[in-house]
Amino acid sequence: MRHSSCLFPIFLNTVGGPLEHALGVSLPPGIMSNLELMIFGALIILFLIVEPHGLARMWQIAKEKLRLWPFPH
């Protein structure tokens, strides 16, 4: 599933070309597409391990900290 609003594939395509040139390696275009999916999947798994309650819990923690921000006691 690819979305035009995702910046990750654009970043990988931008970095992939110069990286191939610097290493002197020529990769088929299908490998870059599969590499995007593998890295994206790994990032999802990492995020689920690090923050299992998701963005909602991170937002809740941020709101609690901002509520107490000017006066921590």
N, C-alpha and C positions, 0 to 999 in steps of 0.2 A: 504494500500500500504506500504509494508515494503522493505527497502533497506538494503543491507548488509553493506553499508558504514556508516549508521547512528550509532552514538555512544549512542544515548539516550536509545534504548532498552537494549543495553548491560549494561549501567549504572543502569537501573531500575532492571534488573535481578540480577546484582551483589549486589545491596543494598537490594533488596526484600527478599532474603534468610535470611541474618542476622537479618533483621527487623522482619520477621515472627518469628524467633527463640527468639529474645529479647522480643517480645510481647507475646510469647507463643500461637500464632495463626497459624493455618494451612489454607492457602488459596488455592482453586482449581487453576490449571494452567490457565484456561480460564480467570479468574479474572485479573491476571497480564497482560495478552495480551490486554484485554479491557481497563485496567487502563493505559497502555502505549498509546493507541489511544486517550483516554480522555485527558490525560495530554498534549500530543502533540497537540491536537486540541485547548486546552485552551491556549497553548503557541502561536499558530498561531493567535488566536483572540486577545490576549494581544499585540502581535507585531503589528497587524493591527491598534489597538487603539492608541498605543504609537507612531508609526511611519507609518502613512497612506500612505506615498509616497514610502515606501519600502527601499530596500538596495541601489537603484540607488541614491536616495536623500541623504542618509547617506554618500555614496561615494563622491558625489558632494560637500557636506559640508566639508568632510575631505580633499579633494583636495584644496578647497579654503583656508582652514586654513594652510595647508602645503605650499601653494604658498606665503602666507604672513608671514610665521613662523620666519625667521631670523630677519626681519624688520617689526614689527607690525604697523609702521606708514608710 
